[in-house]
């Protein structure tokens, strides 16, 4: 997986039609859910996976 976090965010936006702000909020919620153990990139990948987005 050689994607950047911005590319992951863009894929999420394209599939979900959510705003960048909404996607960033989803990423922050995932980070909180995992007690800060996930990086922003890791949380973005979890959000993508939750929407069935293959990275």
MISEBA-316964 format. One record per atom (N, C-alpha, C, O): x, y negated, z negated; residue in one letter; residue number from 1. Coordinates in steps of 0.2 Angstrom, whole numbers, always signed. Example, Ala and Ser with C-alpha at 12.3 -4.5 7.8 and 13.67 -1.06 7.14 Angstrom:
# residues 2
+66  +28  -39  A  1
+62  +22  -39  A  1
+66  +16  -39  A  1
+71  +17  -42  A  1
+64  +11  -35  S  2
+68  +5  -36  S  2
+64  +0  -39  S  2
+67  -6  -40  S  2
***
This chain:
# residues 55
+4  +6  +0  X  1
+0  +0  +0  X  1
+4  -6  +0  X  1
+7  -8  -5  X  1
+5  -9  +6  X  2
+9  -15  +6  X  2
+5  -22  +7  X  2
+7  -26  +10  X  2
+0  -22  +4  X  3
-5  -28  +4  X  3
-3  -33  -2  X  3
+0  -31  -7  X  3
-4  -39  +0  X  4
-3  -44  -6  X  4
-10  -45  -9  X  4
-15  -43  -6  X  4
-10  -48  -15  X  5
-16  -49  -18  X  5
-21  -54  -14  X  5
-27  -53  -14  X  5
-18  -58  -10  X  6
-22  -63  -6  X  6
-26  -58  -1  X  6
-32  -60  +1  X  6
-22  -54  +2  X  7
-25  -49  +7  X  7
-31  -45  +4  X  7
-36  -44  +7  X  7
-30  -43  -2  X  8
-35  -39  -5  X  8
-41  -43  -7  X  8
-47  -41  -6  X  8
-40  -49  -9  X  9
-46  -54  -11  X  9
-49  -55  -4  X  9
-56  -55  -4  X  9
-46  -56  +1  X  10
-49  -58  +8  X  10
-53  -52  +10  X  10
-59  -53  +13  X  10
-51  -46  +9  X  11
-55  -40  +11  X  11
-61  -39  +7  X  11
-67  -38  +9  X  11
-61  -41  +0  X  12
-66  -41  -4  X  12
-72  -46  -2  X  12
-78  -44  -2  X  12
-69  -52  +0  X  13
-74  -57  +2  X  13
-77  -55  +8  X  13
-83  -56  +9  X  13
-73  -52  +13  X  14
-76  -50  +20  X  14
-82  -45  +19  X  14
-87  -46  +22  X  14
-81  -40  +14  X  15
-86  -35  +13  X  15
-92  -37  +9  X  15
-97  -36  +11  X  15
-90  -41  +4  X  16
-96  -42  -1  X  16
-99  -49  +0  X  16
-105  -50  -2  X  16
-96  -53  +5  X  17
-99  -60  +6  X  17
-99  -64  +0  X  17
-103  -69  +0  X  17
-95  -62  -5  X  18
-95  -67  -11  X  18
-90  -72  -10  X  18
-85  -72  -6  X  18
-90  -77  -14  X  19
-85  -83  -13  X  19
-79  -81  -17  X  19
-79  -76  -20  X  19
-73  -84  -15  X  20
-67  -83  -18  X  20
-67  -84  -26  X  20
-65  -80  -29  X  20
-71  -89  -28  X  21
-72  -90  -35  X  21
-75  -84  -38  X  21
-73  -81  -44  X  21
-80  -81  -35  X  22
-84  -75  -38  X  22
-79  -69  -38  X  22
-79  -65  -43  X  22
-75  -68  -33  X  23
-71  -62  -33  X  23
-66  -63  -38  X  23
-64  -58  -42  X  23
-63  -69  -39  X  24
-58  -70  -44  X  24
-61  -69  -51  X  24
-57  -67  -56  X  24
-67  -71  -52  X  25
-71  -69  -59  X  25
-71  -62  -60  X  25
-70  -59  -65  X  25
-73  -58  -54  X  26
-73  -51  -55  X  26
-67  -48  -57  X  26
-66  -43  -61  X  26
-61  -51  -54  X  27
-54  -48  -55  X  27
-53  -50  -63  X  27
-50  -45  -66  X  27
-55  -55  -65  X  28
-53  -57  -72  X  28
-57  -53  -77  X  28
-55  -50  -82  X  28
-63  -51  -75  X  29
-67  -46  -79  X  29
-64  -40  -80  X  29
-64  -36  -85  X  29
-62  -37  -74  X  30
-58  -31  -74  X  30
-52  -31  -79  X  30
-51  -26  -82  X  30
-48  -36  -78  X  31
-42  -37  -82  X  31
-44  -37  -90  X  31
-41  -34  -94  X  31
-50  -40  -92  X  32
-52  -40  -98  X  32
-54  -33  -101  X  32
-53  -31  -106  X  32
-58  -30  -96  X  33
-61  -23  -98  X  33
-55  -19  -99  X  33
-56  -14  -103  X  33
-49  -19  -96  X  34
-44  -15  -97  X  34
-39  -18  -102  X  34
-33  -16  -103  X  34
-41  -23  -106  X  35
-37  -25  -112  X  35
-31  -29  -110  X  35
-26  -29  -113  X  35
-30  -31  -103  X  36
-24  -35  -101  X  36
-19  -30  -98  X  36
-14  -32  -97  X  36
-21  -24  -98  X  37
-16  -19  -96  X  37
-15  -19  -88  X  37
-10  -16  -85  X  37
-20  -22  -84  X  38
-19  -22  -77  X  38
-16  -29  -75  X  38
-18  -34  -78  X  38
-13  -29  -70  X  39
-10  -35  -67  X  39
-16  -38  -63  X  39
-21  -34  -62  X  39
-16  -44  -60  X  40
-21  -46  -56  X  40
-22  -42  -50  X  40
-27  -41  -47  X  40
-16  -40  -47  X  41
-16  -36  -41  X  41
-20  -29  -43  X  41
-24  -27  -39  X  41
-18  -26  -48  X  42
-21  -20  -50  X  42
-29  -21  -51  X  42
-33  -17  -49  X  42
-31  -26  -54  X  43
-38  -28  -55  X  43
-41  -29  -49  X  43
-47  -27  -48  X  43
-38  -32  -44  X  44
-41  -33  -37  X  44
-42  -27  -34  X  44
-47  -26  -30  X  44
-37  -22  -35  X  45
-38  -16  -31  X  45
-44  -12  -35  X  45
-48  -8  -31  X  45
-45  -12  -41  X  46
-51  -9  -45  X  46
-57  -12  -42  X  46
-62  -9  -40  X  46
-58  -19  -41  X  47
-64  -22  -39  X  47
-65  -20  -32  X  47
-71  -18  -30  X  47
-60  -19  -27  X  48
-61  -17  -21  X  48
-63  -10  -21  X  48
-68  -8  -17  X  48
-61  -6  -25  X  49
-63  +1  -25  X  49
-70  +2  -27  X  49
-74  +6  -25  X  49
-72  -3  -32  X  50
-79  -3  -35  X  50
-84  -4  -29  X  50
-90  -2  -29  X  50
-82  -8  -24  X  51
-86  -9  -18  X  51
-85  -5  -12  X  51
-87  -6  -7  X  51
-81  +1  -13  X  52
-80  +6  -8  X  52
-75  +3  -3  X  52
-75  +6  +3  X  52
-71  -2  -4  X  53
-66  -4  +1  X  53
-60  +0  +0  X  53
-57  +1  -5  X  53
-58  +3  +6  X  54
-52  +7  +6  X  54
-46  +2  +8  X  54
-46  -2  +13  X  54
-41  +2  +4  X  55
-35  -2  +5  X  55
-30  +2  +8  X  55
-24  -1  +9  X  55
***
